Amino acid sequence: MRTKLDDWEDETQALADWLIKKLDYNKDDCWWVGDEIGGVLCCDQYFFNLDRIVEFFRYGATVEQLYEYYDYEIDHCQNTDGTTPPPVNFRNFVKYGLKEQ
């Protein structure tokens, strides 16, 4: 008998597969880190947690915006103590195209 957790994992994998297709990766070249569905998805040199995958679709982001924000987060973390979130969240980055507030 299937459980709600099985259903959630199937739907989460479907969401990841949708992202993989949007990013134009081969499904075989992307995987969940530690085989933990819903954790962190690795595609090439990029790592996306489930929250970011959901935000990508929820806010209608472009692939370019996803990659730009990924780099923005990395750059910000390298220039701070690593504990401060980026000054602009992904939603506002997509909505307003902001890089600084």
N, C-alpha and C positions, 0 to 999 in steps of 0.2 A: 504494500500500500504506500502510495506516495504521500509525502508529508509537505507541509507548507514550506519547509526549508528547501526541499527538493525543487519545488516550484520557484522559489525565490532564486535559487542558484541557476535554474534554467533561464529565467528572465534576465538575471544579471549577466549571464554569458551571452544572451542574445543582444543585450545592450552593448557589451564589449565588442561583439562581432560587428555590430553596426558601426561603432567607432573605427574599428580596424578597416572596414570597407571604405569609410569616409577618408581615412588617412592614406588609403591606397597601399596598405600592407597586405602581405600574404598571411592568412590566418595561422599558418604553421610557423610563422616567424614572430608571433606574439604569444605571450603566456602570462599567467598569473604568477607572481612571485610566490614561491613556496607552495604552489598549487592551491593557494587559498582564493577561491572565487569570491570576488567582492573586495579584495584587499587592494593590491597594487598591480596594475597591468603594465607589462614591459613590452614596448614596441621599438625595436632597434635600440637607440640610445636614450629613448624617452620613457619616463615612468609616470603613469597617471593613476591616481587613486580613484576609487569609485565616485567620490564626491565630485571630482573634476569632470569625470565622464558624464555624470548626470547634469552638471552645470553646462557643459558643452551643448547638450541637446536642449535643455530647459531654456537657455538664453539665446538660442539660435546663433551661436558663435560660428565663425568661419574657421576652417583649418588653419589659416594664416594667423587668426587671432589666438587660437590655442597655442601654436608654436611661439608666437610673440610673447604671450603671457608666461609661458614656460621659461623662456629666456629671461624675462623680466624678474620672475621669482628667483631664479638662480643668481642673477646679477645682484639683486637686492640682498640675498642671504650672504653672498660673498663680501659685501660691503658693510655688513653689520655684525653684531655678535651672534647672529644666527637664530635668535629667539624672537625677534620682532617680525610680525607678518608684513608683507608688502603694503605700502601705503594705499594702494588701490586694489580692491578685491576684483575677482574675475568678472562678476556681474557688472560692475561699473566700468571696468576695462572694456567689456564688450559693448555696453550700452552707450558710453560716452567717448570711447576711444582714448581715455585718459591714461597717462603714464605716471603722473605725479599729481598730488593734491595740494 
